Amino acid sequence: MTQATLATVGRGFGQPVHDAQQVFRTTLQAMSRPGRVLQLPPPLLAALQAPGLSPGLTALLLSLLDAETSLWLAPDLATDEAQQYLRFHTGVRWAASPAEAAFVVVGAAQARPGLLSLLDRRSDEAPQAGATLIVDLTSLRPALPGQPGVLTLRGPGIQSQHLLAAVDVPAPFWRARVELEADYPRGIDLILCSGDRLAAVPRTTRVALGA
């Protein structure tokens, strides 16, 4: 990169190793407690300057990506500036299609049923190597019965059931996610991100629409 590019690419983590570990620990906690809405540290997010990407999504990507991983960004997110930023700070490789990517990032409007069928679910012998889908939302919150857009989650890491509201994501997407449960242990790990909040729905979690 030229010196001019370095000056304009945008700041990443202030303390790259420490900050990435903080975000990664929060992500692991979210994966182990499906549907729980967790907050990323606001001071850590305030320092980030990723063009066109929300701070929470940026922090998540900076903690998950490296030169050994592949990424596909939805076209509305994949600006030259955003790609340059992520490439510079993580060294990530760009995938030509969602089917070829270890990590796929879309906004809620692109979370369509057909997307799930494209992603790599790997094999029964190595399901953990399947793709991770990250969906960037405008709203993500715990839910109460009767609220619109409520999901009921059950499975490992959930004592009985847990309610989550991800109202931006259309119902057909969740119905397609339910259909994937028949392929278990193969599946897609899902991370929902909104502002400084995130929640996870791993492939081990059973999903039902409504409460």
PyMOL CGO cylinders between C-alpha atoms (Angstrom):
from pymol import cmd
from pymol.cgo import CYLINDER

trace = [
    CYLINDER, 0.00, 0.00, 0.00, 1.11, 3.53, -0.65, 0.3, 1, 1, 1, 1, 1, 1,
    CYLINDER, 1.11, 3.53, -0.65, 1.62, 6.01, 2.14, 0.3, 1, 1, 1, 1, 1, 1,
    CYLINDER, 1.62, 6.01, 2.14, -1.50, 7.89, 0.98, 0.3, 1, 1, 1, 1, 1, 1,
    CYLINDER, -1.50, 7.89, 0.98, -3.56, 4.73, 1.26, 0.3, 1, 1, 1, 1, 1, 1,
    CYLINDER, -3.56, 4.73, 1.26, -2.27, 4.05, 4.75, 0.3, 1, 1, 1, 1, 1, 1,
    CYLINDER, -2.27, 4.05, 4.75, -3.36, 7.51, 5.79, 0.3, 1, 1, 1, 1, 1, 1,
    CYLINDER, -3.36, 7.51, 5.79, -6.92, 7.06, 4.56, 0.3, 1, 1, 1, 1, 1, 1,
    CYLINDER, -6.92, 7.06, 4.56, -7.71, 3.37, 5.10, 0.3, 1, 1, 1, 1, 1, 1,
    CYLINDER, -7.71, 3.37, 5.10, -9.26, 3.99, 8.54, 0.3, 1, 1, 1, 1, 1, 1,
    CYLINDER, -9.26, 3.99, 8.54, -8.32, 2.96, 12.06, 0.3, 1, 1, 1, 1, 1, 1,
    CYLINDER, -8.32, 2.96, 12.06, -8.69, -0.60, 13.31, 0.3, 1, 1, 1, 1, 1, 1,
    CYLINDER, -8.69, -0.60, 13.31, -8.34, -1.78, 16.88, 0.3, 1, 1, 1, 1, 1, 1,
    CYLINDER, -8.34, -1.78, 16.88, -6.25, 0.48, 19.11, 0.3, 1, 1, 1, 1, 1, 1,
    CYLINDER, -6.25, 0.48, 19.11, -4.66, -2.59, 20.72, 0.3, 1, 1, 1, 1, 1, 1,
    CYLINDER, -4.66, -2.59, 20.72, -5.14, -5.21, 18.00, 0.3, 1, 1, 1, 1, 1, 1,
    CYLINDER, -5.14, -5.21, 18.00, -4.37, -8.37, 19.97, 0.3, 1, 1, 1, 1, 1, 1,
    CYLINDER, -4.37, -8.37, 19.97, -6.11, -7.35, 23.19, 0.3, 1, 1, 1, 1, 1, 1,
    CYLINDER, -6.11, -7.35, 23.19, -9.16, -5.86, 21.48, 0.3, 1, 1, 1, 1, 1, 1,
    CYLINDER, -9.16, -5.86, 21.48, -9.60, -8.80, 19.09, 0.3, 1, 1, 1, 1, 1, 1,
    CYLINDER, -9.60, -8.80, 19.09, -9.44, -11.20, 22.02, 0.3, 1, 1, 1, 1, 1, 1,
    CYLINDER, -9.44, -11.20, 22.02, -12.14, -9.23, 23.85, 0.3, 1, 1, 1, 1, 1, 1,
    CYLINDER, -12.14, -9.23, 23.85, -14.49, -9.37, 20.89, 0.3, 1, 1, 1, 1, 1, 1,
    CYLINDER, -14.49, -9.37, 20.89, -13.68, -13.02, 20.20, 0.3, 1, 1, 1, 1, 1, 1,
    CYLINDER, -13.68, -13.02, 20.20, -14.46, -13.96, 23.81, 0.3, 1, 1, 1, 1, 1, 1,
    CYLINDER, -14.46, -13.96, 23.81, -17.82, -12.19, 23.52, 0.3, 1, 1, 1, 1, 1, 1,
    CYLINDER, -17.82, -12.19, 23.52, -18.51, -14.06, 20.28, 0.3, 1, 1, 1, 1, 1, 1,
    CYLINDER, -18.51, -14.06, 20.28, -17.66, -17.40, 21.91, 0.3, 1, 1, 1, 1, 1, 1,
    CYLINDER, -17.66, -17.40, 21.91, -19.97, -16.55, 24.80, 0.3, 1, 1, 1, 1, 1, 1,
    CYLINDER, -19.97, -16.55, 24.80, -22.75, -15.76, 22.32, 0.3, 1, 1, 1, 1, 1, 1,
    CYLINDER, -22.75, -15.76, 22.32, -22.19, -19.08, 20.55, 0.3, 1, 1, 1, 1, 1, 1,
    CYLINDER, -22.19, -19.08, 20.55, -22.30, -21.00, 23.84, 0.3, 1, 1, 1, 1, 1, 1,
    CYLINDER, -22.30, -21.00, 23.84, -25.49, -19.19, 24.94, 0.3, 1, 1, 1, 1, 1, 1,
    CYLINDER, -25.49, -19.19, 24.94, -27.60, -19.10, 21.76, 0.3, 1, 1, 1, 1, 1, 1,
    CYLINDER, -27.60, -19.10, 21.76, -29.95, -16.16, 21.39, 0.3, 1, 1, 1, 1, 1, 1,
    CYLINDER, -29.95, -16.16, 21.39, -28.49, -14.17, 24.26, 0.3, 1, 1, 1, 1, 1, 1,
    CYLINDER, -28.49, -14.17, 24.26, -27.98, -10.55, 23.21, 0.3, 1, 1, 1, 1, 1, 1,
    CYLINDER, -27.98, -10.55, 23.21, -24.53, -9.43, 24.33, 0.3, 1, 1, 1, 1, 1, 1,
    CYLINDER, -24.53, -9.43, 24.33, -22.92, -6.01, 24.16, 0.3, 1, 1, 1, 1, 1, 1,
    CYLINDER, -22.92, -6.01, 24.16, -19.49, -5.26, 22.76, 0.3, 1, 1, 1, 1, 1, 1,
    CYLINDER, -19.49, -5.26, 22.76, -17.39, -2.71, 24.70, 0.3, 1, 1, 1, 1, 1, 1,
    CYLINDER, -17.39, -2.71, 24.70, -18.39, 0.79, 23.47, 0.3, 1, 1, 1, 1, 1, 1,
    CYLINDER, -18.39, 0.79, 23.47, -14.90, 2.34, 23.96, 0.3, 1, 1, 1, 1, 1, 1,
    CYLINDER, -14.90, 2.34, 23.96, -13.41, -0.34, 21.75, 0.3, 1, 1, 1, 1, 1, 1,
    CYLINDER, -13.41, -0.34, 21.75, -15.95, 0.32, 19.00, 0.3, 1, 1, 1, 1, 1, 1,
    CYLINDER, -15.95, 0.32, 19.00, -15.56, 4.09, 19.19, 0.3, 1, 1, 1, 1, 1, 1,
    CYLINDER, -15.56, 4.09, 19.19, -12.03, 3.91, 17.81, 0.3, 1, 1, 1, 1, 1, 1,
    CYLINDER, -12.03, 3.91, 17.81, -12.97, 2.00, 14.65, 0.3, 1, 1, 1, 1, 1, 1,
    CYLINDER, -12.97, 2.00, 14.65, -13.15, 3.78, 11.29, 0.3, 1, 1, 1, 1, 1, 1,
    CYLINDER, -13.15, 3.78, 11.29, -14.40, 1.28, 8.75, 0.3, 1, 1, 1, 1, 1, 1,
    CYLINDER, -14.40, 1.28, 8.75, -16.03, 2.97, 5.73, 0.3, 1, 1, 1, 1, 1, 1,
    CYLINDER, -16.03, 2.97, 5.73, -19.56, 1.75, 5.18, 0.3, 1, 1, 1, 1, 1, 1,
    CYLINDER, -19.56, 1.75, 5.18, -19.52, -0.90, 7.93, 0.3, 1, 1, 1, 1, 1, 1,
    CYLINDER, -19.52, -0.90, 7.93, -21.17, -0.56, 11.33, 0.3, 1, 1, 1, 1, 1, 1,
    CYLINDER, -21.17, -0.56, 11.33, -18.80, -0.52, 14.35, 0.3, 1, 1, 1, 1, 1, 1,
    CYLINDER, -18.80, -0.52, 14.35, -20.11, -3.78, 15.80, 0.3, 1, 1, 1, 1, 1, 1,
    CYLINDER, -20.11, -3.78, 15.80, -19.84, -5.60, 12.48, 0.3, 1, 1, 1, 1, 1, 1,
    CYLINDER, -19.84, -5.60, 12.48, -16.37, -4.17, 11.98, 0.3, 1, 1, 1, 1, 1, 1,
    CYLINDER, -16.37, -4.17, 11.98, -15.19, -5.35, 15.40, 0.3, 1, 1, 1, 1, 1, 1,
    CYLINDER, -15.19, -5.35, 15.40, -16.61, -8.80, 14.74, 0.3, 1, 1, 1, 1, 1, 1,
    CYLINDER, -16.61, -8.80, 14.74, -14.84, -9.09, 11.39, 0.3, 1, 1, 1, 1, 1, 1,
    CYLINDER, -14.84, -9.09, 11.39, -11.53, -7.82, 12.76, 0.3, 1, 1, 1, 1, 1, 1,
    CYLINDER, -11.53, -7.82, 12.76, -11.65, -10.52, 15.43, 0.3, 1, 1, 1, 1, 1, 1,
    CYLINDER, -11.65, -10.52, 15.43, -12.67, -13.41, 13.13, 0.3, 1, 1, 1, 1, 1, 1,
    CYLINDER, -12.67, -13.41, 13.13, -10.79, -12.82, 9.90, 0.3, 1, 1, 1, 1, 1, 1,
    CYLINDER, -10.79, -12.82, 9.90, -7.18, -13.47, 9.02, 0.3, 1, 1, 1, 1, 1, 1,
    CYLINDER, -7.18, -13.47, 9.02, -5.07, -14.43, 6.02, 0.3, 1, 1, 1, 1, 1, 1,
    CYLINDER, -5.07, -14.43, 6.02, -6.25, -18.05, 6.26, 0.3, 1, 1, 1, 1, 1, 1,
    CYLINDER, -6.25, -18.05, 6.26, -9.96, -17.22, 6.03, 0.3, 1, 1, 1, 1, 1, 1,
    CYLINDER, -9.96, -17.22, 6.03, -12.17, -16.31, 3.08, 0.3, 1, 1, 1, 1, 1, 1,
    CYLINDER, -12.17, -16.31, 3.08, -14.93, -13.70, 3.04, 0.3, 1, 1, 1, 1, 1, 1,
    CYLINDER, -14.93, -13.70, 3.04, -17.87, -12.82, 0.81, 0.3, 1, 1, 1, 1, 1, 1,
    CYLINDER, -17.87, -12.82, 0.81, -19.56, -9.45, 1.38, 0.3, 1, 1, 1, 1, 1, 1,
    CYLINDER, -19.56, -9.45, 1.38, -22.99, -8.63, -0.01, 0.3, 1, 1, 1, 1, 1, 1,
    CYLINDER, -22.99, -8.63, -0.01, -22.63, -6.17, -2.92, 0.3, 1, 1, 1, 1, 1, 1,
    CYLINDER, -22.63, -6.17, -2.92, -24.10, -3.24, -0.98, 0.3, 1, 1, 1, 1, 1, 1,
    CYLINDER, -24.10, -3.24, -0.98, -21.42, -3.70, 1.69, 0.3, 1, 1, 1, 1, 1, 1,
    CYLINDER, -21.42, -3.70, 1.69, -18.53, -4.59, -0.62, 0.3, 1, 1, 1, 1, 1, 1,
    CYLINDER, -18.53, -4.59, -0.62, -17.38, -1.09, -1.50, 0.3, 1, 1, 1, 1, 1, 1,
    CYLINDER, -17.38, -1.09, -1.50, -13.78, -0.63, -2.56, 0.3, 1, 1, 1, 1, 1, 1,
    CYLINDER, -13.78, -0.63, -2.56, -13.12, 1.23, 0.68, 0.3, 1, 1, 1, 1, 1, 1,
    CYLINDER, -13.12, 1.23, 0.68, -14.60, -1.50, 2.90, 0.3, 1, 1, 1, 1, 1, 1,
    CYLINDER, -14.60, -1.50, 2.90, -12.69, -4.23, 1.07, 0.3, 1, 1, 1, 1, 1, 1,
    CYLINDER, -12.69, -4.23, 1.07, -9.46, -2.26, 1.28, 0.3, 1, 1, 1, 1, 1, 1,
    CYLINDER, -9.46, -2.26, 1.28, -10.01, -1.70, 5.01, 0.3, 1, 1, 1, 1, 1, 1,
    CYLINDER, -10.01, -1.70, 5.01, -10.62, -5.38, 5.79, 0.3, 1, 1, 1, 1, 1, 1,
    CYLINDER, -10.62, -5.38, 5.79, -7.82, -6.56, 3.55, 0.3, 1, 1, 1, 1, 1, 1,
    CYLINDER, -7.82, -6.56, 3.55, -5.37, -4.16, 5.17, 0.3, 1, 1, 1, 1, 1, 1,
    CYLINDER, -5.37, -4.16, 5.17, -6.33, -4.95, 8.78, 0.3, 1, 1, 1, 1, 1, 1,
    CYLINDER, -6.33, -4.95, 8.78, -6.90, -8.72, 8.48, 0.3, 1, 1, 1, 1, 1, 1,
    CYLINDER, -6.90, -8.72, 8.48, -5.28, -10.00, 5.28, 0.3, 1, 1, 1, 1, 1, 1,
    CYLINDER, -5.28, -10.00, 5.28, -8.51, -11.88, 4.49, 0.3, 1, 1, 1, 1, 1, 1,
    CYLINDER, -8.51, -11.88, 4.49, -8.96, -13.60, 1.13, 0.3, 1, 1, 1, 1, 1, 1,
    CYLINDER, -8.96, -13.60, 1.13, -11.97, -12.64, -1.01, 0.3, 1, 1, 1, 1, 1, 1,
    CYLINDER, -11.97, -12.64, -1.01, -14.32, -15.39, -2.13, 0.3, 1, 1, 1, 1, 1, 1,
    CYLINDER, -14.32, -15.39, -2.13, -15.88, -15.18, -5.58, 0.3, 1, 1, 1, 1, 1, 1,
    CYLINDER, -15.88, -15.18, -5.58, -19.27, -16.40, -4.31, 0.3, 1, 1, 1, 1, 1, 1,
    CYLINDER, -19.27, -16.40, -4.31, -21.03, -17.20, -1.02, 0.3, 1, 1, 1, 1, 1, 1,
    CYLINDER, -21.03, -17.20, -1.02, -20.55, -20.92, -1.72, 0.3, 1, 1, 1, 1, 1, 1,
    CYLINDER, -20.55, -20.92, -1.72, -16.76, -20.51, -1.57, 0.3, 1, 1, 1, 1, 1, 1,
    CYLINDER, -16.76, -20.51, -1.57, -16.56, -18.42, 1.60, 0.3, 1, 1, 1, 1, 1, 1,
    CYLINDER, -16.56, -18.42, 1.60, -15.87, -19.39, 5.19, 0.3, 1, 1, 1, 1, 1, 1,
    CYLINDER, -15.87, -19.39, 5.19, -17.59, -16.16, 6.30, 0.3, 1, 1, 1, 1, 1, 1,
    CYLINDER, -17.59, -16.16, 6.30, -20.52, -14.53, 4.50, 0.3, 1, 1, 1, 1, 1, 1,
    CYLINDER, -20.52, -14.53, 4.50, -21.81, -11.09, 5.49, 0.3, 1, 1, 1, 1, 1, 1,
    CYLINDER, -21.81, -11.09, 5.49, -25.15, -9.66, 4.41, 0.3, 1, 1, 1, 1, 1, 1,
    CYLINDER, -25.15, -9.66, 4.41, -27.66, -7.08, 5.54, 0.3, 1, 1, 1, 1, 1, 1,
    CYLINDER, -27.66, -7.08, 5.54, -31.12, -8.15, 6.67, 0.3, 1, 1, 1, 1, 1, 1,
    CYLINDER, -31.12, -8.15, 6.67, -32.62, -7.47, 3.22, 0.3, 1, 1, 1, 1, 1, 1,
    CYLINDER, -32.62, -7.47, 3.22, -30.25, -10.04, 1.67, 0.3, 1, 1, 1, 1, 1, 1,
    CYLINDER, -30.25, -10.04, 1.67, -31.08, -12.73, 4.27, 0.3, 1, 1, 1, 1, 1, 1,
    CYLINDER, -31.08, -12.73, 4.27, -33.17, -14.78, 1.86, 0.3, 1, 1, 1, 1, 1, 1,
    CYLINDER, -33.17, -14.78, 1.86, -33.95, -18.51, 1.93, 0.3, 1, 1, 1, 1, 1, 1,
    CYLINDER, -33.95, -18.51, 1.93, -31.89, -19.22, -1.16, 0.3, 1, 1, 1, 1, 1, 1,
    CYLINDER, -31.89, -19.22, -1.16, -28.75, -17.87, 0.48, 0.3, 1, 1, 1, 1, 1, 1,
    CYLINDER, -28.75, -17.87, 0.48, -28.70, -20.65, 3.05, 0.3, 1, 1, 1, 1, 1, 1,
    CYLINDER, -28.70, -20.65, 3.05, -28.79, -23.31, 0.36, 0.3, 1, 1, 1, 1, 1, 1,
    CYLINDER, -28.79, -23.31, 0.36, -25.65, -21.83, -1.23, 0.3, 1, 1, 1, 1, 1, 1,
    CYLINDER, -25.65, -21.83, -1.23, -23.44, -21.90, 1.84, 0.3, 1, 1, 1, 1, 1, 1,
    CYLINDER, -23.44, -21.90, 1.84, -20.92, -24.61, 2.59, 0.3, 1, 1, 1, 1, 1, 1,
    CYLINDER, -20.92, -24.61, 2.59, -22.29, -27.00, 5.24, 0.3, 1, 1, 1, 1, 1, 1,
    CYLINDER, -22.29, -27.00, 5.24, -19.32, -29.39, 4.91, 0.3, 1, 1, 1, 1, 1, 1,
    CYLINDER, -19.32, -29.39, 4.91, -19.77, -33.02, 5.93, 0.3, 1, 1, 1, 1, 1, 1,
    CYLINDER, -19.77, -33.02, 5.93, -21.05, -35.14, 8.80, 0.3, 1, 1, 1, 1, 1, 1,
    CYLINDER, -21.05, -35.14, 8.80, -17.41, -35.88, 9.65, 0.3, 1, 1, 1, 1, 1, 1,
    CYLINDER, -17.41, -35.88, 9.65, -16.34, -32.22, 9.78, 0.3, 1, 1, 1, 1, 1, 1,
    CYLINDER, -16.34, -32.22, 9.78, -19.45, -30.07, 10.33, 0.3, 1, 1, 1, 1, 1, 1,
    CYLINDER, -19.45, -30.07, 10.33, -17.46, -27.51, 12.33, 0.3, 1, 1, 1, 1, 1, 1,
    CYLINDER, -17.46, -27.51, 12.33, -15.76, -26.42, 9.10, 0.3, 1, 1, 1, 1, 1, 1,
    CYLINDER, -15.76, -26.42, 9.10, -19.01, -25.16, 7.61, 0.3, 1, 1, 1, 1, 1, 1,
    CYLINDER, -19.01, -25.16, 7.61, -19.62, -21.52, 6.78, 0.3, 1, 1, 1, 1, 1, 1,
    CYLINDER, -19.62, -21.52, 6.78, -20.59, -18.79, 9.21, 0.3, 1, 1, 1, 1, 1, 1,
    CYLINDER, -20.59, -18.79, 9.21, -23.26, -16.33, 8.10, 0.3, 1, 1, 1, 1, 1, 1,
    CYLINDER, -23.26, -16.33, 8.10, -23.21, -12.86, 9.67, 0.3, 1, 1, 1, 1, 1, 1,
    CYLINDER, -23.21, -12.86, 9.67, -26.34, -10.72, 9.28, 0.3, 1, 1, 1, 1, 1, 1,
    CYLINDER, -26.34, -10.72, 9.28, -26.14, -7.00, 10.05, 0.3, 1, 1, 1, 1, 1, 1,
    CYLINDER, -26.14, -7.00, 10.05, -29.46, -5.74, 11.47, 0.3, 1, 1, 1, 1, 1, 1,
    CYLINDER, -29.46, -5.74, 11.47, -30.95, -2.43, 12.53, 0.3, 1, 1, 1, 1, 1, 1,
    CYLINDER, -30.95, -2.43, 12.53, -32.54, -3.99, 15.63, 0.3, 1, 1, 1, 1, 1, 1,
    CYLINDER, -32.54, -3.99, 15.63, -31.64, -6.94, 17.86, 0.3, 1, 1, 1, 1, 1, 1,
    CYLINDER, -31.64, -6.94, 17.86, -33.13, -7.48, 21.30, 0.3, 1, 1, 1, 1, 1, 1,
    CYLINDER, -33.13, -7.48, 21.30, -34.41, -10.03, 23.78, 0.3, 1, 1, 1, 1, 1, 1,
    CYLINDER, -34.41, -10.03, 23.78, -38.11, -10.70, 23.29, 0.3, 1, 1, 1, 1, 1, 1,
    CYLINDER, -38.11, -10.70, 23.29, -41.31, -11.34, 25.18, 0.3, 1, 1, 1, 1, 1, 1,
    CYLINDER, -41.31, -11.34, 25.18, -44.13, -13.66, 24.06, 0.3, 1, 1, 1, 1, 1, 1,
    CYLINDER, -44.13, -13.66, 24.06, -46.50, -11.97, 21.64, 0.3, 1, 1, 1, 1, 1, 1,
    CYLINDER, -46.50, -11.97, 21.64, -44.02, -9.49, 20.21, 0.3, 1, 1, 1, 1, 1, 1,
    CYLINDER, -44.02, -9.49, 20.21, -43.65, -9.45, 16.41, 0.3, 1, 1, 1, 1, 1, 1,
    CYLINDER, -43.65, -9.45, 16.41, -40.74, -11.32, 14.87, 0.3, 1, 1, 1, 1, 1, 1,
    CYLINDER, -40.74, -11.32, 14.87, -40.11, -13.51, 17.92, 0.3, 1, 1, 1, 1, 1, 1,
    CYLINDER, -40.11, -13.51, 17.92, -38.05, -16.67, 17.58, 0.3, 1, 1, 1, 1, 1, 1,
    CYLINDER, -38.05, -16.67, 17.58, -38.10, -19.50, 20.10, 0.3, 1, 1, 1, 1, 1, 1,
    CYLINDER, -38.10, -19.50, 20.10, -34.72, -21.18, 20.43, 0.3, 1, 1, 1, 1, 1, 1,
    CYLINDER, -34.72, -21.18, 20.43, -33.98, -24.55, 22.03, 0.3, 1, 1, 1, 1, 1, 1,
    CYLINDER, -33.98, -24.55, 22.03, -30.97, -26.80, 22.25, 0.3, 1, 1, 1, 1, 1, 1,
    CYLINDER, -30.97, -26.80, 22.25, -27.47, -26.93, 23.78, 0.3, 1, 1, 1, 1, 1, 1,
    CYLINDER, -27.47, -26.93, 23.78, -26.63, -23.91, 25.91, 0.3, 1, 1, 1, 1, 1, 1,
    CYLINDER, -26.63, -23.91, 25.91, -30.32, -23.12, 26.55, 0.3, 1, 1, 1, 1, 1, 1,
    CYLINDER, -30.32, -23.12, 26.55, -31.89, -24.37, 29.76, 0.3, 1, 1, 1, 1, 1, 1,
    CYLINDER, -31.89, -24.37, 29.76, -35.42, -24.67, 28.39, 0.3, 1, 1, 1, 1, 1, 1,
    CYLINDER, -35.42, -24.67, 28.39, -36.10, -22.14, 25.67, 0.3, 1, 1, 1, 1, 1, 1,
    CYLINDER, -36.10, -22.14, 25.67, -35.01, -18.61, 24.83, 0.3, 1, 1, 1, 1, 1, 1,
    CYLINDER, -35.01, -18.61, 24.83, -36.87, -15.88, 22.95, 0.3, 1, 1, 1, 1, 1, 1,
    CYLINDER, -36.87, -15.88, 22.95, -35.12, -13.55, 20.54, 0.3, 1, 1, 1, 1, 1, 1,
    CYLINDER, -35.12, -13.55, 20.54, -36.44, -10.72, 18.36, 0.3, 1, 1, 1, 1, 1, 1,
    CYLINDER, -36.44, -10.72, 18.36, -34.70, -10.21, 15.02, 0.3, 1, 1, 1, 1, 1, 1,
    CYLINDER, -34.70, -10.21, 15.02, -37.52, -8.38, 13.28, 0.3, 1, 1, 1, 1, 1, 1,
    CYLINDER, -37.52, -8.38, 13.28, -35.43, -7.25, 10.29, 0.3, 1, 1, 1, 1, 1, 1,
    CYLINDER, -35.43, -7.25, 10.29, -34.94, -10.81, 9.06, 0.3, 1, 1, 1, 1, 1, 1,
    CYLINDER, -34.94, -10.81, 9.06, -37.91, -12.04, 7.00, 0.3, 1, 1, 1, 1, 1, 1,
    CYLINDER, -37.91, -12.04, 7.00, -39.84, -15.12, 8.12, 0.3, 1, 1, 1, 1, 1, 1,
    CYLINDER, -39.84, -15.12, 8.12, -39.02, -17.15, 4.97, 0.3, 1, 1, 1, 1, 1, 1,
    CYLINDER, -39.02, -17.15, 4.97, -35.35, -17.04, 5.92, 0.3, 1, 1, 1, 1, 1, 1,
    CYLINDER, -35.35, -17.04, 5.92, -36.11, -18.56, 9.33, 0.3, 1, 1, 1, 1, 1, 1,
    CYLINDER, -36.11, -18.56, 9.33, -38.29, -21.23, 7.76, 0.3, 1, 1, 1, 1, 1, 1,
    CYLINDER, -38.29, -21.23, 7.76, -35.38, -22.18, 5.52, 0.3, 1, 1, 1, 1, 1, 1,
    CYLINDER, -35.38, -22.18, 5.52, -33.13, -22.25, 8.59, 0.3, 1, 1, 1, 1, 1, 1,
    CYLINDER, -33.13, -22.25, 8.59, -35.56, -24.65, 10.28, 0.3, 1, 1, 1, 1, 1, 1,
    CYLINDER, -35.56, -24.65, 10.28, -35.38, -26.95, 7.25, 0.3, 1, 1, 1, 1, 1, 1,
    CYLINDER, -35.38, -26.95, 7.25, -31.59, -27.15, 7.61, 0.3, 1, 1, 1, 1, 1, 1,
    CYLINDER, -31.59, -27.15, 7.61, -32.01, -28.83, 10.99, 0.3, 1, 1, 1, 1, 1, 1,
    CYLINDER, -32.01, -28.83, 10.99, -32.76, -32.09, 9.17, 0.3, 1, 1, 1, 1, 1, 1,
    CYLINDER, -32.76, -32.09, 9.17, -29.13, -32.09, 7.94, 0.3, 1, 1, 1, 1, 1, 1,
    CYLINDER, -29.13, -32.09, 7.94, -27.61, -31.91, 11.44, 0.3, 1, 1, 1, 1, 1, 1,
    CYLINDER, -27.61, -31.91, 11.44, -24.72, -32.16, 12.34, 0.3, 1, 1, 1, 1, 1, 1,
    CYLINDER, -24.72, -32.16, 12.34, -24.10, -30.29, 9.10, 0.3, 1, 1, 1, 1, 1, 1,
    CYLINDER, -24.10, -30.29, 9.10, -25.36, -26.72, 9.11, 0.3, 1, 1, 1, 1, 1, 1,
    CYLINDER, -25.36, -26.72, 9.11, -24.61, -23.01, 9.20, 0.3, 1, 1, 1, 1, 1, 1,
    CYLINDER, -24.61, -23.01, 9.20, -23.53, -21.02, 12.23, 0.3, 1, 1, 1, 1, 1, 1,
    CYLINDER, -23.53, -21.02, 12.23, -25.36, -17.69, 12.30, 0.3, 1, 1, 1, 1, 1, 1,
    CYLINDER, -25.36, -17.69, 12.30, -24.27, -14.48, 14.02, 0.3, 1, 1, 1, 1, 1, 1,
    CYLINDER, -24.27, -14.48, 14.02, -26.66, -11.52, 14.23, 0.3, 1, 1, 1, 1, 1, 1,
    CYLINDER, -26.66, -11.52, 14.23, -25.13, -8.09, 14.73, 0.3, 1, 1, 1, 1, 1, 1,
    CYLINDER, -25.13, -8.09, 14.73, -26.76, -4.72, 15.38, 0.3, 1, 1, 1, 1, 1, 1,
    CYLINDER, -26.76, -4.72, 15.38, -24.92, -1.64, 16.56, 0.3, 1, 1, 1, 1, 1, 1,
    CYLINDER, -24.92, -1.64, 16.56, -22.85, -2.73, 19.54, 0.3, 1, 1, 1, 1, 1, 1,
    CYLINDER, -22.85, -2.73, 19.54, -24.91, -5.90, 20.11, 0.3, 1, 1, 1, 1, 1, 1,
    CYLINDER, -24.91, -5.90, 20.11, -24.61, -9.42, 18.83, 0.3, 1, 1, 1, 1, 1, 1,
    CYLINDER, -24.61, -9.42, 18.83, -26.30, -12.78, 19.27, 0.3, 1, 1, 1, 1, 1, 1,
    CYLINDER, -26.30, -12.78, 19.27, -25.63, -16.20, 17.81, 0.3, 1, 1, 1, 1, 1, 1,
    CYLINDER, -25.63, -16.20, 17.81, -27.76, -19.03, 16.49, 0.3, 1, 1, 1, 1, 1, 1,
    CYLINDER, -27.76, -19.03, 16.49, -25.36, -21.95, 15.98, 0.3, 1, 1, 1, 1, 1, 1,
    CYLINDER, -25.36, -21.95, 15.98, -26.18, -24.95, 13.84, 0.3, 1, 1, 1, 1, 1, 1,
    CYLINDER, -26.18, -24.95, 13.84, -26.93, -26.92, 17.05, 0.3, 1, 1, 1, 1, 1, 1,
    CYLINDER, -26.93, -26.92, 17.05, -29.87, -24.65, 17.89, 0.3, 1, 1, 1, 1, 1, 1,
    CYLINDER, -29.87, -24.65, 17.89, -33.45, -25.51, 16.98, 0.3, 1, 1, 1, 1, 1, 1,
    CYLINDER, -33.45, -25.51, 16.98, -35.52, -22.54, 15.82, 0.3, 1, 1, 1, 1, 1, 1,
    CYLINDER, -35.52, -22.54, 15.82, -39.27, -22.02, 15.83, 0.3, 1, 1, 1, 1, 1, 1,
    CYLINDER, -39.27, -22.02, 15.83, -41.12, -18.93, 14.61, 0.3, 1, 1, 1, 1, 1, 1,
    CYLINDER, -41.12, -18.93, 14.61, -43.28, -17.36, 17.30, 0.3, 1, 1, 1, 1, 1, 1,
    CYLINDER, -43.28, -17.36, 17.30, -43.38, -17.86, 21.05, 0.3, 1, 1, 1, 1, 1, 1,
]
cmd.load_cgo(trace, "trace")
